Amino acid sequence: MTKTRDEAWKSLALHPDPTLNELFAQDPGRVDMLSSRLELGEMGIRFDWSKTHLTDSLLTDFEALADASDFDTMRARLFAGEVVNPTENRAAEHSALRGVGQEASVEEADALRERMKLLVEAIHAGALGEVNHLIHVGIGGSALGPALAVDALGRDDPKVDVHVVSNIDGVALEEAFEACDPATTLIAVASKTFTTIETMTNAQSALKWLADAGVDDPTGRVIALTAAPEKAVEWGVDETRILPFAQSVGGRYSLWSSIGFPIAISIGWEMFKQMLNGAARVDEHFRDTAGRDNLPLRAAFSDLYYLRLRGCQTRAVFAYDERLRLFPDYLQQLEMESNGKSVTVDGEPSGPTAPITWGGVGTDAQHAVFQLLHQGTHLVPIDFIASIEPGDLLDSAHHHILLMNCFAQGAALMAGKQSDDPHRNYPGDRPSATILVDDLDAATFGALVAFHEHRVFAAAVMLDINPFDQFGVELGKEMANKIEAGGETFDASTEALLKDAGLSNN
């Protein structure tokens, strides 16, 4: 008999809490049960969740929760291009951009991708003159994804030097100006609506920089990346330099679309296609694999266990790879903007949804925050991400030490160390998961990002929330617009701040 969602949660709450050391001692097959490898052609990724508190019986009950949440149906609707964002009556078709989804949407994505490919290859061939630099102007998902991918994949002999600017603080834009020659620089303006105030203000300043440097036709150096091409035309961009994407693609899921233009310009079209292929492999796995063997779904089981059953308010991500130093920043938006909700799809109180995502880069973080993780009072589930192959050509000792530290931290967090001296006592039983790639190439990078996208969706389905709207972002914008318009009175603190900054119009 199928359980209801409430019944499934009640069953989950009845499980005992053995320690990780006890779980390993009780089950010699634990690693095989909770560690799986996803093949990506010549490369692969190992997803090891054995150092979490998941058990066979917990997995069974979480599978019941997924069934009670109609997970299979919601997943099918996602890939069929049906409405999965009910508050905005939209589909969410980021997987179609990788070739996995509704046939018509995949065909449309193929056509838009071919348009981008032609422009990228024309630029590389010199059709727009000498191009050595690109300043990519966007914010949120229009910047975080490109910045992450360019930093991860575009370090070795990039075809074009890319600078991603998102902050409205002019210091960020000036830093990009200093690194670029205006005579050989293109400007990419990334905005779904082509009205985002931070992006469009930065874009205007970039045009002025080009004009002040003597560039004859500054607007002719602009590439527009938008779901509102008519707005880009009104702004002055020629249609041949507008790369559209579909309205059904949300900002934090958009690096696969024309928002990925700076990635393709940096790493070349073939590597960009490999990134899409790696993501598509995860799409197929997520679409076709049932229950606990579904890797993003299994990760979501763990996330919900710590969120709802152990009361963990944060989740930490540590990349033991300098090339993934921006990955925690990217995941912050993906996870907290998607699942940071307080009501269900029906508008009822939801209970806890998304933990606070944070993290850093190993081994730097070990000397900054791991004191709290080992001996603090907070239980923080951790993801470690590492690559077997190094990203450098230095003495192999560098990478050996890096990996040894990564694996040692997971082992130490779990095992702990008992001492009669309370200051030197490590309680242990601190959970972690490890994602280990054979090598960080374009395909494994794409797979990593897609894995986390589907992990977020799976958790949202079981929490009965909508991961695809983000109305919480809008209120602050509304208040900023009111300040700019003037004539409105705010609280006494805000009024004092506005007066001190010379922004008060009252």
N, C-alpha and C positions, 0 to 999 in steps of 0.2 A: 504494500500500500504506500503510495507516494505521500511524503510528509508535506505539510505546509511550511512556509518560510519560518514562521514562529516556532513550529515544532522542531525544525532542523536546528535552529539556534539553541533551543532548550537542550537538545541532545548534545550539542557541542559543549555546552556549559557544564555538563556532567562529567567530562573527562578529567582524570587525575593529572597532576603536573609532575611527572618524574623528571629528574635532572637529565641533562644531555649525557653526562657520563653513564648514568644508569641505562639510558636508552641504547647506547652503544654496547654496553655490557650484555644487555638482554637480547640483542638482535645482531648476530654476526653479518646478516645480509642487509644491514641498514644502508650502507653506501650504495649498493646496487639498487635498492628500492627508491632512493631519493637523489640519485646522481645520474643524469642522462646526458647523452651527447647528441648534438644536432649537426648533421653533416651539411657542408656548403661546398660541394665540389671537392677541390683538393684540400680545403681548410675545414675546420669545424670548431664548435664551441661546446665546452662542458659546463653544464648547469648543476652545481652541487648544493642541494638543500638539506644535506644530511645533518648539518650542525644546527638545524632548527629543531623545534620541539614537535614537528609533525610526526605522526605515527600512522600505522596502517589503519587503525580504527578512526583516527581523526580524519584521514583522507576519505574514508568511506562516508563519514558524516558530512564532510564538506562537499562531496559529490552529491549527497542528498540535498544539501542547500542549493547547489547549482541547479539541480533538477527542479526544486521548489521555486526557484527564481526564473524558471523557463529559459535557462542559459542557451540551450541549443537553438531555440527559436530566435532569441535576440541576436545571437551570432549569425544565424542565417540571414536575418534582416539587415545586419551590418554589411555583409558581403553582397547582398542582393540590391543594394542601393535604396532600400526602403527607409522610411522615417525612423531614426533612432534618437533624434533630438526633438522631442515633442514640444518643448516650450518655444522653439523657433520653427517647428514643422519642417525640419531638414533631415536629409540623409547625412552620413559622414563617410565620404568616399575616398579617403586617403589611400586605401589599399588598391583602389582602381588605378591610381597613378603608377603603381608598381606592376600592373597587369593582372591583378587578382580582384575580380568584382563583377558587377553587372556588365554585360557585353557592350551595351551602348556607351556606358561610362568609360570602359576601358578603351574603346575606339576613339572617343573624344579625347581622352588623356594621351593616347598615342599620337593623335594629330597635333595637339598642343606641344607635346614633347618634341615632335619632329620640327615644329616651327622654332623651338628653342635651340635644338641641335644645329639647325641651319645658321642661326644667328651666331651661336658660339663658335662654330667652325669658320664662319666668315670673318669674325673678329680676329681669331687666331691666324687667319690667312692674310690679314692686313686690310680688309675691306673698309675699315673705319680709320685707316692710317695706323701709325705706330701706337700700340696700346700696351703700356707696361704696368698700369695701376688701375684698380677699380675701387671706388669708395661706395660701399653698399649701405644705403640709408634705410633703416626700418626700425621697428620696435617690437618687443614681445616675441611671438613666434616668427615674425618676419626677420628677426635678427639672431635670436638664440640658436636656432637650428643651423643657419649658414655659418655663424661664428664657430660653433662646435665642429662642424664638418671640415671647414677650411683649416682650422687649427689641428685637427686630427690627421687629415689626409693630404693637406697642401704644403707640408713642410719641406719636402724634397723637390727642389727645382720646380716651383710652381710656374705655370705658363703665364700667369698674370698675378701680380702682387695685390692681394685683396685686403681691404680694411673695412671692417663692419662697425658702423656707428649707430648706436641706438639712443644714447642719452641726449636729452635736450640741452644739457649743460654744454656750453660752447667749448669748454676745454677738450671734450672728447673729439669734436669736429676739428679743432685746431691741431690736435695731435695727428689726425689723419692727413691734414693739409701739409704738415711738416714732412711727412714721409713720402709725399707724392709730388710728381712733376705735373703741373696742370696741363702742359702741352701733350702729355701722353696718358691722361687720366680720363676714364669714363665714370659716370655717376649712375648707379642703379638705385631707383626709388621704389621701395617695396611697401605697398599698402593695399590691403584688400579693398578698401573703399576709396582710396586715393584722396582721403580727407583727414587722415590722422594728424592732429595738430603738431605733435612732436616731429613726426617724419617730414611733413610738408615744410615746417619751419627750417629744419636742417637742410632739406633739399634746396630751398630758396637761398640759403647761405652758401651752399656748395656752388650754385649757379653764379652767385656774385663773386665767389673766389675765382672761378674760371674766367669770368668777364674781366675782373680786375687784373688778371694775369695776361690779358690780351688774347684770349681765345675768341675767335670771331663769332662762333655760333654755339654758345654754351648749351642751349637746349638740345642741339644736335648731338651732344655728348651724353645724353640721358637715355637710359634703358628703363622702361616702366614695367613693373611686375605687379599685376593687379587683377582683381575680379571685376573691376569697373573700368574697362578700357575707354569708355566714352569720357570719363572724368580725366583720364590721362591725356586724351586728345584735346579737351578743353584747356588743360594746363599747358599745352604746347608741344607735346611729344608726338613725333611722327608715327603713324600706324605701324610702319615697318620695324619700329623699335619698341613696340608694346608686346609684352608676353603675358597673355591672360591666363587665369586659372579659374576653376569652377567655384561657384558660391558654396558648394557642398564640402569644400575643403577648409577646415578650421585653421586658424593661424598656427597653433602649436603642433599641427599635423601637416604643415605645408612645405617642409624642406624638399619633398619629393616633387613638387610642382615647379612652376617658373620661379618661385621663391628660391629654388636651388640654383638659379642662374650663377650667382657668385661662386658656388661650389664647382660647377662645370667649367667656368672660366678659369678657375684656379687649377683644377686637377686634370682637366681634359674630359672629353665626352665619354671615352671608353671607360674610364674609372667611375664616372658618374653613373653610367649604365650598370656597372658591376655593383655599385651601392644599391641601386634599385633591385637588382637581381637577388642580392643577399636578403633584403627586406621581403621580397616576394616569397622566398623560401620559408621564412617565418610565417607569412600570411597563410601559405598552404598548410603548414603544420598546424597552425592555430585553427584553421577552418575545418581540417579533416581529422583531427585527433580527439579522441574522447577521454573525458574524465581526468584522472590524476596523471596520465601520460602526456597530457597537453601542458607544455612547459609554462607558458604564460598563466594558464589557469592554476597550475600547481603553485606558482609564485604568489598568485592572488590569494590562494588558500592560506599560505603562510602570513601574508600581510594582514588578512582579516583575523587570523588567530591572535596575532600580537596586538592588533588594534582593539578588537572587541572582547577577547577572552583574557588578555593579560594587561589591558589598559595602557599600552605603550602609546605615547603621544608623539613620538618622533621616530624616524627611520633614517639611518645614516648610510651614505654611499661613499666608498673610498676607492678611487681609481689608482692602482699601482702602475701607472703609465702616464708620463707627462703629456702625451698626446691626447689624453682624455681628461685633462685638467678642467675643462669646461662642462664635463658631463653632469656633475651634480647641479650646476646652474640650470642646465637644460631640463633635467628631471624635476627641478623645483617647479617650473611652470607646468610641465606636462602633468605632473601628479597633483599639485595643489590647485591649479586653476581648473583642472578637470573634475576632481573629486572633492574639492573643498566646499562642500554643500552642507546644509542643515535641514533640508526637507527632501522627502522622497519625490518620485515623479508625480505623485498625486497631491503633493503639497503638504503632506503630514510630517511631523518631526521625525528626523531620521536617526538620531543618535550619532555617535562618532562615525566619521566617514574617512577622510584622508589624514594620515599622520603628517607632521611637519617634516618635509624632506630637507636634509642638509648633508654636508660632507666635505670632502677635500681630496688632496692628493697624497698618497703614500710615497716616501716615508715622512714627508713634512708633517702630516697630521699626527703621527705617532708622538711627536715632540710638542704637540699643542693641545689636543683634545682627548687623547687616549687614556689619560689619567682618569678622567670621569668615566670612560667606558669600562675600565677595569675595576675601579674601586669606588665609583660614585654610586648614588642611590637610585639613579634612573636605569631602567632596563631599556636598552636601545638595540633593536635588531639592526644588523649591519649587512650590507652587501659589499664584498670585495670584488674588484674587476681587475684582471691582469692578462698579460699576453706571454705565452711561452717564448716566442721569438722577440728579441729586443728591437727597439726602434732606433738604435744608435750603432755606430761602428767602433766604439771604444773597447777597451779591455773588457772581456766577458765578465770580469769580476763585478762590474757595475750592475749588470742585470741579475747575476746570481744573488747578490746581496738584496736587491729589490724584491725578487721572488721569495727568497728565504724569509724576509720580513713579513711579506704578505701572508704566507702560509702560517708563519709562527704566530702572528696576531690572532688568526682564527682559532688556532689550537690553544693558545693561552687564554683567550676569552672563554672558551668552553671548559677547559680543565681547571683553571684557577690554581691556587697554591695556598694550602693551609699553613698558618703560622700562629704561634702563641702570642706573637707581637701583633696587636691589632693594626698597627700602622703598616705592617708588611704582609697582611693577610689579603689574599685575592679570592673572593667568593666563587668565581667561575660561574658556570651555567649561563653564560652570556651568548645569545644566539648569533650566528652569522651564516650567510650564504656566499658562495664563491662562483663567479662567472669567469671561466678561463678560456681564452681564445687561443687557437694555435698561433695566429699572427694577426695583428691589427691591420688588415687591408680594407679595401673599399667594401667588399662583400660582408666581412664580419662586422664592420662598422654599421652597415645598413641593417644587418640582422639584429644587432644590439638595440638599435633605436626601435625597430618594429616590435621586438620582444617586449619592450617597456610600454609601447603604445597599447598592445593587446593586454598586457598585465593590468593596466589602468582600466580598460574597458571591462575586463572580466570582474574585477573588484566592484566596479560600479553596478553591474548587473545584479550581483549578489547583495549589494547594499540597497538596491532599488532606487538609485539616483541617476540623474542625467549628467554624463561626463562631458557633454559637448556644448553646453552654454556656459557663460561666464559673466552674468549680470553684475556680480560683485565688483567687477573692474570699472563699471560705468559710473557709480555714484561719485567717486572722487573727481572724475572728469567733469561731471555736471557741476560740482561745486567750484572747480577751477574756472569753468566758463562763466559762472555767476560772479566770481571775483573779477574776472576780466571785464564783464559787462558793467559792473558797478551798480550802485543804488540799492544793494541788499545788505542787511545787517546780519552779522554772524555772532557767535558766542564771544564773550569778553576776551578770552585768550586769543582767539583768531584775530579779532579786531586789533588787539595790541600788537600782534606780530605783523599784520599788514601795515599798521602805522609805522612801526620801526623800519620796515623794509621799503617804505615809500610807495606802497601799493594800494593804500586806502583811497577810495573814491567817495567816501561818505563825509 
